[in-house]
Amino acid sequence: MRRRFLAVLAAGLLAAPVVPGAAHAEPSYPFRDPALPLQARVDDLVGRLTLDEKVAMLHQYQPAVPRLGVGFFKTGTEALHGVAWSTDIDNGGAVVTADGTSFPQAVGLASTWDPDLIKRVGAAVGDEARGFHSRNPRVWGLNLWAPVVNLLRDPRWGRNEEGYSEDPYLTGAISTAYGKGLQGPDPEHLKTAPTLKHYLAYNNETRRDTTSSNVPPRVLNEYDRAAFKPALIANAATGVMASYNLVNGRPATVDPDQAGLLRGWSDYPLFNVSDAWAPNNLTGSQAYFPTQAEASAALLKAGLDSFTVNDTNGAPTVTAVKEALAQGLLAEADVDKAVGHALSIRFRLGEFDPGGGPYGKIDASVIDSPAHRELTREAAGDAMVLLKNQRELLPLRPGGKVAVVGPLAGELYTDWYGGKLPYEVTALDGIAARASSVVGANGADRIALRSAATGRYLTAVDGGPASVTAAAADALAQFDVVDWGQGVVTLRNVANGRYLNGSFQTVDEQPGGWFVQQQFKIEAQADGSVVLRYAGYETSESWFGPNVYVTVGADGKLALGSPDAAGAARFTREVLRSAIDEAVTAAKTADTAVVVVGSQPMINGREAHDRTSIGLAAGQEALIKAVVKANPRTVVVLQTSYPVSALPPEVPALLWTTHAGAETGNALADVLYGSRNPAGRLTQTWPTSVSGDLLEYDIISSGQTYLYSSARPLYPFGHGLSYTSFRYGALSVSGGRVSVAVTNTGRSAGDEVVQLYTHQRTSRDRTAVKQLRGFARVALKAGQTKTVTLPLKPSDLARWDQTRSRWIVEKSDYDILVGASSSDIRARGVLRVQGSTIPPRDLTKTRAETFDAYEGVRLLDETKAAGTVVGATADGQWAAYQDAALKGVTSFTGRVSGTGTIQVRLGSPTGRLLGTATASGTGGVYSYADVRAPLTRTTGRHDIYLVLDAGVRLAEFTLK
């Protein structure tokens, strides 16, 4: 039974007698009685806490209250696709990485299009979170920061691998399944407490704490908010994390949605948290509030309940909140509300129940269990997408000689939110178990760098920095070089297998860390030499200013000593082994070649670093072309965290996977050899190129994603091939359901992902080219037919009417499209909906943000607490309000801040001028005054354009 979290409780519940319990060291307070309603228990405990104790609980690390037997509680454990890393409060905040089951990256999990599987994955991750918690609850908390539901609007986003899809319906279905798995079947008794990340409209790492996402109301409601709503409505999440960015001019950290809209979607109290250090951004990089006291007050009033800031040190948070209380910016009731939200999930987690509640006995034996190993293999296999399969090259027959080549053939990588793999089955390992013999090549040039000045070689030194001191190119002076794209390479020492880093030591097992310093560029010079440029991410501790080129001292020691190539040390690049030559030799001797290429998830974009390109590395592309030429029976396995914009067209077979965990090699072999028929489908469009502004969030006006784009993609949303074939029958649309018979017409069993889209034929406004409304992954034996039925009610077709700020279903004929992808429609029907017709606009009182079209103007914050206005950053920017019914209009009144004019024009931004209103200054951007102007009398239905001067903000206006 789902219960609303009541604001008021029966007084008798809270007046229960406090008597010592015979079996308890502390009194049996009412809050320890699991028979009482949740609200009663929360209120009882909050009422027993002192103000100091309550304020301390607002920090991420909630201290214990020994006098009440309340223990320490840590907010936030990363669990995006398995338990990842956490911090050890008892060891100076040291980072501890989990060594449990790591499932495929989130974008890979979603490519299964299988909520039932994702729910099982979530359940396994929830079990392992409990297992780690049993090891050390001060390191591994049960409030999990997952899933990420930000939409994959642009594949250049550095965190593309963390999201599920570019589509809000699919994202909602997958996040709901994962969240339900994490928390268990009974939301009143939580296995773990999942938190949705990151609210809202967050898709850029570049200046992520200072950029504002410009999101008009339709996009805000139909797209960005729509991704968060399903999991909250389904009670599959216990809160949200606010994103770093601003949304329409207001920091997301103080977005009032978190106190209002979001809480209305859930049947349970939400515990909302800030992202790391975001509370300090409000007074720092964002300069939104002058003092931390004001920032803290605003954060709590906006609906955030926990400050993730200052690492393990809660003192600054306590100081700021107490100052806010002393200044009257907060009331104790505000603190009580936030603390109540925090405690609500602790009660649901069983912390105050006997034995820790129904999940209290889960121990560390579940971590990396045989069942979880098998599940990650299943998930990795089901997530793989067969993009291309000419001449039915796949599946391969067992046996034979296979060349397995490429930089990812013998390597597995984890991402920033991935755990440490407890073991590794690489592509080479997996294929070797199926082939008669394999020959491998690691896809790296083996080189030596010889100083042009001294003739000495760059060499690794065990336990110390590398130097240019070796007389000969022995193993310590040899490096394997992998091209990761845009000139960035890694240098792995042959002798010790470790990577050269920005401190010029070869000590790192893999590129990684928050600051990935194992990145270099080897730049060719006109004289035939090369120079070495450091390309790693900087650190605040060792910022090296403009000097990014490597110089060599008289003692042979390396330094970042020059800002340009002219002052850099010159080297001769001696190629000791060619990656292409080695791969070609292997391919020529094999029956089949498998080339494994792709991305390094710590290098090719990640948190804090967007991509500028989604092309495959030039060196990897050259490797593919050479191998295909040497052996036409070549399969390319592409392992990336994001779409790739172009691939050599001569490739006959192409299989895509994310970085999929320890069982990647076994899962890959399952698919390549046909023991698992591929049925993964793309969850985002693979474009032929990427361009435009990464900060353009209005997908409707800019034509982004499969929803609004007219561009022909490399591979469309929903695409994926199979080893068998499927026939779709006639479509039936009736009774709120869409049904179609699907037949496996091939010779092998396989899964088909049946996808339901709609297209609205007529509308007042621009609507989607097509929009996903449902899907089902269906298993069919050879020759088998199943009828697939998907729900589709007229109310499912609702869209946001910006003219009246409400959801509506428009009267229209809707094309019902069912098929194998957004571009492969197999069955069609029509649903005639007798919905509403949007009437002509009534401009007697209009919020300015509800425009129909615009150019240049930005959406900005009306006040620091709430509201959105339209503002101009340059003269002549405009907003349009179309199809307005004007009945003898003669005057304009606008609620305005700033100084400048607002022109009222008819039909276009340069159309007939009806009148001009002048704002003479209001004393600040948040101070508004009414301005008026007479208008040339106008009657009829017209498009009204408001043309603004720079600096003018318009909140609302009236035409009378």
N, C-alpha and C positions, 0 to 999 in steps of 0.2 A: 504494500500500500504506500502510495506517495502522499506525503503530508506537506502542506505549506508550513513555512517557518513562521509561527505566529508571533505577533509583536507583544501581545498581552497574554498572561497565563493566569490560571486560577491561583488565587492567593494561597489556598490551602497547600498547593504543591510546594511552594517556597517556604512554607512555615513548618515543614516536616521537622520533627525533633532531631536534634544533634546528639546522638548517644554513641558512646564507645562501642565498637564491634569486637566481639570476642576474638575474631580471627584476623583483625587488622591492627597494624601498629598505629594508624591514625584514626580519628573519629570517622564514622560512616556518614559523611556529609551527604545531603541529597544529591549533589552532583555525581556521586559515585553509584547511584542507583540506576541501573540500566532499564528498569521498568518505567521510569519517568520519561515524559516527552523530552525531546532534544532541547526545546526552548527552556524548559524548566531547569534542566541541568546546566545549560549555559548561563542562565541568569543567576542561578545560585552561586556558581563559581565566580562570575564577574563581581557579584555583590560582596564576596569575601576578600577580594583583592584590594590592596591599597592603591592609591593613585600612582605611586612610584612603581609598583609591581605591574600595573596595567600599561603604563607608558613604556616600560622596558620591553613589553611583549610586542610592541609595534616594530621592532627591528627583526631582521631575518633570523637572527639567533636569539630565540626567546629563552631567557634565563629561567632556571628552576625556581620554584617557590617552596622551599623545604617545609615551612610551617604547615602547608596544606598538602604536602605529599605530591606536589605537582613537579614533574621532571622537566629537564631541558628539552627544547623542541627546535629542530632546525627546519627552516622553510627552504624547500628547493633542492631536488636532486635531478640531474639531467637524465632523461630516459627517452630520447627521441626514437631510437631503434634498438633499444637495449640500455641497460644501466651504463652510464658513461663515467665521467669523472666527478669528484666531489672534493670538498676541502676539509682538512682535518683541523678542527678548532683547537685541539690539544697540542698541535705541533706547528704553531705559528701560521695557520692557514695554508699549510702545505697541500698541494694538489695530489690527490690519490686517484688513480685510474682503476676502474672496475675491470676485472678479468673474467667476466661472465659471457653469456651468449650475446653476440652482436648480430642482429638481423640486418637484412638489406636496408640501405638508406631509405628515408621516408618516401622519396619520389619513386623508388623502386617498389616499396610495399604497395603504394597506390596503383602501380602499373599492373598488379594482379587483378584489379577490378573485382576483388573478392572480399566483401566485408566479413564473411564468416571466418575466413582465414586470418584476416587482420585482427579480429576479435581474439582468436586463439593466440596470435603473436602478442597482443597486449596482455593477455592473461599470463603468458610465460614471463614477460618483462615485469609484470606486477609481482609474480612469485619471486623472481630474482631480487627485486627491490626489497621485498620482505626478508629474503635470505641475507642480503648485505646488511640490512638494518639489524638483524639478529647478531651479526658480527660486531657492529659498532654503530649504535644509533646516533652517536655524536658526529659521525662522518656521513652516514647514509640515512637521510630523512625519508619520510613516507609521503611528503608533499612533492609530487613529481612535476617538473617543468616540461611537459609534453602533453599533447602533440602540438606541432607548429601548423597552423591553418592559414597562414598568409598565402594568398593566391600567387601562382607562378606566372605573373603578367608578362615578365620580360626575362628571358633566360640569361641575360647578363648579370642578373642579381647574384651577388656572391654566395648567398645562402640558398640557392635554388634547390640543392639536395635536401634541404630541411622541410620543404613544403611537399604537398601532395599533387596539386593539379592547378591548371589555369582556370578550372571551372568550379563555381561555388557548390553546385549540387554534388559533384563527385567528391570534392573536398569534405563536404559535410557528412557524406555517407562514410568515408574512410575514417575521418577523425572521430565520428560517433562510435564506430566499431572499435577502434583502438582504445578510446577512452573507457568504453564499457568493459573491455578486457582488462585494462589496468585496475579498475576499481572493483570488479567483481559483479555478480548478478544482483546484489541487494544494495541499492544506493544508500540505505540507512546504515549499513555496516560496510565500510570501505576497506578493501585490501590496500589500495593506495589512493591518493587524492590528486588526480590529474589537473593540470593548469594549461589552458589554451594560450599559445603564444602567436603573435604579439599584436595586441589591439592598438592600432588599426592602420590600414593602408600603408604598409611598410614593405618596400621592395627595393631599397637602395642602401648600400653601405657607405657610399661617398657622402661625407658630411651628414651622416644619418641623424645626428643629434641636433642639427640646426636647419635642415631642409624641411619645408612644409609641403605635404601632399595635398594638391589641389583637387578636391573630390566633390563634384556637384551632387546634389541630393539623389538623383537617379542612380548614379554609380555607387554612391555611398550605401544605399539601401539594397539595390538589386545585386550588387557585386561584393563589396568588401564586408559589409555587415552580414550578408547572406552566408558567408563561409563560417562565421562563428555561431550563428543561430542554431543550426541543427543539433550540435552536441549539447548545448545548454538546454534546449527544449527537451531533449531526451534524457536529461540529468546524467550525461556521460562525462561531465567535467565539473570541477568544484570551484572554478574561478578562472580569471584571465590574468595574463601579464601585460602590462601596458608597454607599448613600443617606445623607442627612443625619439622618433620623429615628431614633428608637429603635424596636425591635421587641420587644414583650413585655418592656419595661423595660430593654433593653440597646441601646446605640448600635449601629447597623448597621455602623459603622466597625470594631467589634470583634466582629462576628458570627462565631462559629467555623465556620459553614457554608463560609466562604471558604477555610478550610484543609482542610476535610474533604469534605462532601457535594458541593460544586460540582466539585472536582478529580476526584472519582470519576466524574463524568458525561463527562469529556472524555478523548480518547485522546492529548492533547497537554498540555504544561504550560500552566497559566493564569498570566497576568500581571494581577493584580488591583490596582486603584488606588483611592485615596480621592477623594472629591469635593473641590472647591476649599475650602480652609481647614478642612475637617472634622477633621484631626488636632488643631488648636487648640481646636475645640469640646469635645473630651474633657476639657480642663482649664478651658475657658471657660464657655460657656452651659450645657453639660451637667454640668459639675462632677463628672465621673465618676471622674477620677483627680486626686490632689493635685499631681502634678508631670508635666511633659511627658516626662520620662524614663520614668515608669511607663506613660504613655499610649502612647508610641512602642513600648515593649516589647510591650504588649498588642496593639497594632495589627499588628505583625509576626507575633506568635504566632497571631493570629486568621486570618492568611492574606492580609493586604494586603501588597503588595510595593513600593508607591510612594506617597510623600507629596506630594500636591498642595496646597502651602501656601506662604505667604510669597512668592507670585509667583515671580520668578526667583531669589530668594535662598535658596540651600540651606544656609546656615550654621546657622540655628536647628535644622534637622533633624539635621544632623551633630552638633551639640552635644548634643542630647537623646539620640540613639542612643548616642553615646560615653558619656554619663553612665549610660545603662541598662546598657551593657557593663561599666563600672567597678563598678557596684553589684551585678552578678551577676543582673540582671533578664533579660539576654539573653546568649546564647553566640554566639561568632563563627559557629558553624554555622547559627544562625538568620539571620544576615546573609547568609551564603553562599547559603542556600536562596532568599531573596528576590531577591538579585542574579542567581542562576541563572535564576529565572523571568523577570526583566527581559531578560537576555541571550538567552533562548531565542527570543523573538520577533524580536530583532535578527538572529539567525542565520537564522531562517526568512524574514525580509525580504530576505535576500541581502547584508546589509551587509558581511559578511566573505568573500563569494564574489568571484571574478574578474568584473569588469564590473558588480558590484552585483546579480548573479543574473539570473534570466530576465526580470525587469521593470525592470532597471536602465536600459534605453534609452528608456523612456517619457519624453517631454519635454513642454514647455509647449504644443506644437501641438495637443494633445488638448483643451485648455481651451476651452469654448464652441464646440466644433466643429459643423459642419453636421449631422453624425449625431446629436450630443447635443441640438441644437435640435429635430430631428425627433422624438427619443425623448421629450423633455419635453412636446412637443405631444401625442404619443400617450398618454403617461401621464396628462396633465391631462384629456384627453378621456375615457379609459377610467375615470377616477376619478369623473366627474360622475354624480350620482344624480338620476334623474327621480322626484320625489316625488309629483307630481300632474299629470294631463293630461286635464282634462275637455274633452269635445266634440272630442277629438283636435286641439287647437289646435296642438300640435307634431307633426311638424316644420313649420317655416315654409317657404314657397316662396321661392326666390330672387327678388330684385327687390322692387318696392314701396317705400313710404316707411315707415321705422321710426323711432319715437321711442325713443332710448336715454337713460334718465334715472336719477338716483339718485347717492348719494355715492360709489359704487364704479364708476360707469359709465366714467369716464375716469381711474381711478387703479388702480395695482397696489401692494400692500403686501407687505413681507417681515417675517418674524418674527425673534425674538431669535436663533434658530439658522439663519437663512437668510442666504445671501450677498447681495452687491449685484448687482441685476439688470443685466446688461450692455446690455440694451435692453428695451423694454416694448411689448407689444401688448395694449392694453386691450380691454374689451368693446366700446367704441365703435369702436375700430379694426377689430376682427374682424368686427363686423356691417356696418360700412361697406363692407367688401370684398364683401359678398353682396347688400346691398340696393341698390335704384336710388338712393335718397337717404336720409340720416339727419338727424335733428335731435336735438341733445343738450341736457341740462340736468343740472347737477352736484349737484342735491339739497341745496344749501346756501342758507340765507337769507343775503342780503347785507345787512349792517347797518352802522350807525355808532353809536358810543356818545358821547353828548353830555353833558357835565358839567352836573348840575342847579345847581351852585353858580356856575360861571363861564360857562356857555354854550359852552365850548371843547370840541373833539372829541379823543378818543383817536386818536393818530396814530403811525405808525411813523416812525422816523428812521434812515436808512441809516447803519450803522456805530455806532449808539448805541442807548440804551434808548428805548422808546416813552414818550410823554408826552401829557398832556392840554393841548395848546397850539394845535391847528389851529383856524383861524377858520371853515373850511368843510369839508364832508365830501367832499374830493377823494379820489383813488384811495388815497393813503397813509393816509387816515382811514377806509377801508372794509375790512370784514372779512367773509369767507365763513365761516359758522358751520355746522358739521356736528354733529348729535346722535348720540352714540355710546352712549346709554343711561344711565339712572339720573341724568339731569341733566348728565352730563359732555359738554362740547363742546370742539371745537378752533376756534381763531380764525386763519384764514389771510389774510394781508394781500393785498389786491387788487393793489396796485402792484408788489410784488416776489415774490408767490407764496410767501412764507415764513411760518412759524408763530410766533405769539407764545408765549414760554416763561415760566417762573417767574422769570427774571431780567428780564422785560419787554423782551426784545429780539426782533425778528422776523428771525431768522437761520437757523432750522432748515428744511431742505427737507421733512422729514417728522417726525412724532412718533417718538421712538426713544431709544436709549441705555439703560443700566441703570436710570437714574432718569428716567422719562418725565415731563418737566416742561412739556409742551405742553397740559395739561389744565386746564380751568376750568369753573365753573358760573356761569350768569347767572341770578340769583335775583330773582324778582319781589317787590316790596314792596307794602304796603297802599296807599301813596299813588300807585301807578302807575309808580314808578321801578323801576330794577333796581340790584343790586349785583353786584360781580364777586368770586367766590370761587375761590381757587387750589385745584385738585384733583389736582395732580400728585404723583408719588412723591417722597418726601423724599430728601435727601442728607445724609450725615454731615458734609459740609463746610459746608453752608449750612442747617442745621436752623433753622427759624424759630419754634420753640416753638409757642405756642397761636395765634399770629396768622396766619390763613388768608384774611382778607378784605382787599381792595385799598383803600388810602387814597391820596389825592392831596395832595402838598405844595403850598406856595404857588408853587413854581417849575414846577408841573405834572408833577413826577416821581412815578411810581407806587411804592408800597411795600406790603409785607404788614404792615399796621399795626394791624389790629384782630382780636380773637378772635371777634367776632360782627358781624352785619349792622348793628346799631345804630350802630356806629362807622365803618362803611364809607362810602366815597364813593358818592354817588347819581348815576345816569346815566339819561338817557332813551334807550331802545332804538329807534332809527329804522330801520325796515325799508325798505331801498331796492329790494330785489327779493325776492319770496316764492318759496321753493323749490317749494311746492305749486302756486302759480299758474303758474309757469314750466313745470313738468312737465305740468300739466293742459293748458295751451295747446299744448304740443308733442304730447301724446297725442291731442288732438282732431283734429289735422291729419294724423295718421299712420294707415296701414293697421293697424299693429301697434305696441304699446308694450312695451318691455322695461325693467323696473325692476330696477336692480342695487343691492342693499342688503346689509348684513351688518355685519361686525366690523372693527375696527382691531386687528391682533394685538399691537400694543404697548400698547394701552389696555384692551381688553376681556379682561383676565386674561392672565397670562403668568408666567414664573418669578418667584417671590417674591410673587405677587399672585393669590389665588384670586378667583373670581367669587362674588358674592352672589345673582346672578340670571342666568338664561339666556334671558330674554325679549328680544325685539327692541326696539330703541330706539323710544320713543314717537313721535318725529318721523319716523322711517323708516316705522313702521306707518301713521301718518296719510298719508304720501306715497303708500304703496301703495293705500290705500283710495280716495284722491282720483283716482288714475290709473285704477284699475279702473272707477270710476264714469264717468270721462270716456271710456274706451275699453274695452269688454268684452273685446276681443282683447288682453289684457295677459298677458305672461309675467313672472313674478318670478324673478330669479336671486339666490339667497341665497348669499353668500360669507362663510363663517364657519369658525372653528377648532373648533367644538363644536356640539352640538344646540341648537336653538331650541325653546322650550317651547310657543309659540303663534304662529299666523300668521293674518291675516285670512281667514276662511272663504270669502269671495267670490272669492279668487284662483283663476282657472281652471287655470293651469299654473305649476308650481313646480319649479325645477331647483336642486340644491344642489351647490356646489363649495367646496373649501378655497381658501386662497390658494395658487395653483397655479403661480407662476413667470412668466417673461417671455412664454411662449406662451399665457397664459390666454385672451386674446381670440380667437386663432385656434382654440384647442381648443373654446371656448364656441360659436363660430360653427359649427364642425364638427358639434356636437351639435344646436344649435338648428335648423340647416338640413338635418339628416338625413344628412350625409355620414359621420357616425359615429353609429350607433344606441346610445343610452345603455344601459350595462349595469353601472354602478357600483351597489353595494349598501351599505347602512348597516352600519357595524361596531360601532355602539352604539345602544342604545335611545334614541329621542327621547321623553322624558316630557312629559306635559301640564303638569307643574309639578315643582319640586324643593323638598324640605324635609328635615328631619332633620339629624342631626349629620354634618358632613363627615368627622369623625374616626371614624365607625363603620365599621370594616373587616371586621366579621363579616357577610359577605353572606348567610350562611345564616339566622341568627337574625333579621336585619333585613329580609330579603326584597329584596335589591338585585340589579340587572341582570336581563336576560331569564331567567337561570337560575333565579332564586328569586322574582321579583316576580309578584304576581297582579294588579297594576294594569294598566289598559288604556292603552297608550301613544298618543302622537300618531302616531308611526311606529315600527314594531317593528324589532328587530334583524334584519338581512338584507334589509330592504325596498328595493325599487327597481323602477321600471317600465321598459317598453321600447316602441318604436314598432311592434313586432310582438307576436304572441301565441304561447304554447307549450302543448302538451298533453303530459301525462305518462301513460305507460302503466302496466300492472300492475307491481308490485314483485316482484323475485326476491331472496330471502335464502338463500344457501347457500354452503358452502365458504369461509367467511370473506370473502364479498363481498356487496355489495348492488348490484343492477343494475336499471336502469329505462330504458325507451325514451322519449326526448324528441323531440317533433316541432314544428317551426316551422310553425304554422298560419296565419301572417300573410302579407302580401304583400311583405315586405322581409327582407333578411338581418339577423341580429342574434345577440348572445351571450346565453345564459341562464346564470345562476349556479345550478347544482343544489346544494342544501344538504341534508345528511344529519344528522338529529337522532335522539336516542333518549330514551325515557322509561322509567324503571324502575318497574314497577307495584307491587311490594312490596319493603319494606326494613325493617330494624330502625329506621332513622333517616329523617329528612327528606332527600329527594333532589331533584334539580333538576326543575323543571316540564318542561323539555326541555333537551338539551345537544348542541351541535354536535360531530359526530364525523367529518365529512368534507365536502368540497365540490369542485366542478369548474366552471370557466368554459368553456362549450362554444359554439363558433361554428357556427351553422346557417344555411344558405341557406333561402329561402322554400320550404316544402314538404318540406324535408329532415328525416330522422329519424336520430338517433344513439342508440346504447345507451351509457349512462353507467354505468360500474362503479366503485364506491368500496370500498376495503377496510374490513372491520369484523370483527375477531376478538373472541371473548369476553374476551380479556385487555385489549382496548381499553376495556372497561366497568369496569375496576377502580376502586375508590374506597378512601378511607382509613378503616380501622376504628380509631376512637379507643380502643376498649376494649382492643385488643391492640397498638396502635401498629404496624400493618402494612397493606400493600395487600392487598385481597381483591376477588374477584368474587362477589357474592352470588347465590345461587340465586333466580331470578325469571324472569318473562316480561318481555321488553323490547320496548316499542313501537318499531318502526323507522319513522321519519317522514321522507319526502323531499318537498321542495317548493321554492318560490321565495322563502320567507322563514320566519322562525320562527313566523309567524302564518298563513302561506299554504301549508299542507301539501296536496300533490296526490296522494300515494301512500302507502299504509300497509302495514305487515307486522308480524309478530311473530317474535322470536327467543327461543326457550326455552333458557335457560342453566342447566345443572346445576352451579351453582357451590356455594359454601359457605354455611352458615348460621351467623351470629354466635351463639355460645352465650351463656347467661346470664353476666353479669359475675362474675369471680372477684376479690373484693376482699381477698384475703389479702395482696397487696402491689400498691399502685396509685399511679401517679404522679398527683398532684392535677390537673395540667393536662389530663388525659384525660376531663374531665367530659362529660356528655351535654347538660346545660343549665346555665344560670347566670343570675344577676341581680346586677349591681353589681360583683362581684369583678373584679379585673384580673389579667392575666397579667404576671408580673414576673420579673426575673432571679434565678436561684438563687444564682449567684456571678457575679463580673465576667467570668469566663472561659467559663462554660457553664451550661446548665440553665435550666428554667423552672418557676416556682412560681405558686400562686394566692394572691393577697393581697386583703384587704378594706380599702376606704377609708372605710367607715362600718359601724357595728354592724348586724347583721342581713342582710348580703349573703351569698349562698349559691351553692353548686355542687351539682349533682345527678349521681348515678351510678345509672343506671336499669337495671332488670331484673337485679338482682344476686341470685345464688344464695347464700343465707345458710344455713349448716348449724350451727345451735346457736351462733350468734355471741354471745359474752359480753364481749368486750373490744375497745377501740379503742387503737391506737398511732399517733401522728402525729409526723413529723419537722418541727419548727416553729421559726420565729424570731418574736421580738416578744413582746408581753404581751397576754393576753386569753383568751377562751374559744372553744372549738369545740364546738358542739352537734351531736349525731348524732340526726337525726330520720327518721321513717319516713313515706314517701308524699308529703310536701310540706314546704315550709319551716316550716310551723306544725303539722306532723303530730306524732304521738306521739314524745315525747322518750325516746330510749333511753339517753342518758348525756351527760355534759359533761366535756370535757378542758380543763384550765387550763394556759396557758403563763405562767410567772412572769418571763419576760425572759431573753434569752440573751446580751445584751451587744452586739448589733448585728444589722442586717438580714441579714448574711451568716453569722451564727453560729447554728447549728441544734442543737436538742436534742430528744430524744424525750419526748413527753408521753403519758400513759396515762389511760384512764378505763374503769371497769367499765360494761358495757351490760346492759340488760334482755335476757335470753336471747331470741333471735329466730331463727326458721327459716322457710325458704320463699323465694319470689322476690319481691323488693320493690325499690322505688326508695329509695335512701338519699340524704338531703340533709344536707350539712355547712353549718352556719350559723356564720359567723365574726364575731368582733369586729373593729373597726377596728384596723389595725396588725398583725394576725396574718398571717404568711406560712406556707403549708402546702406542703411539697415533695412528700411522699408519706405514705401512711397504710396501715394494716393493720387489717382486721377479722378477729378469730379467735374 
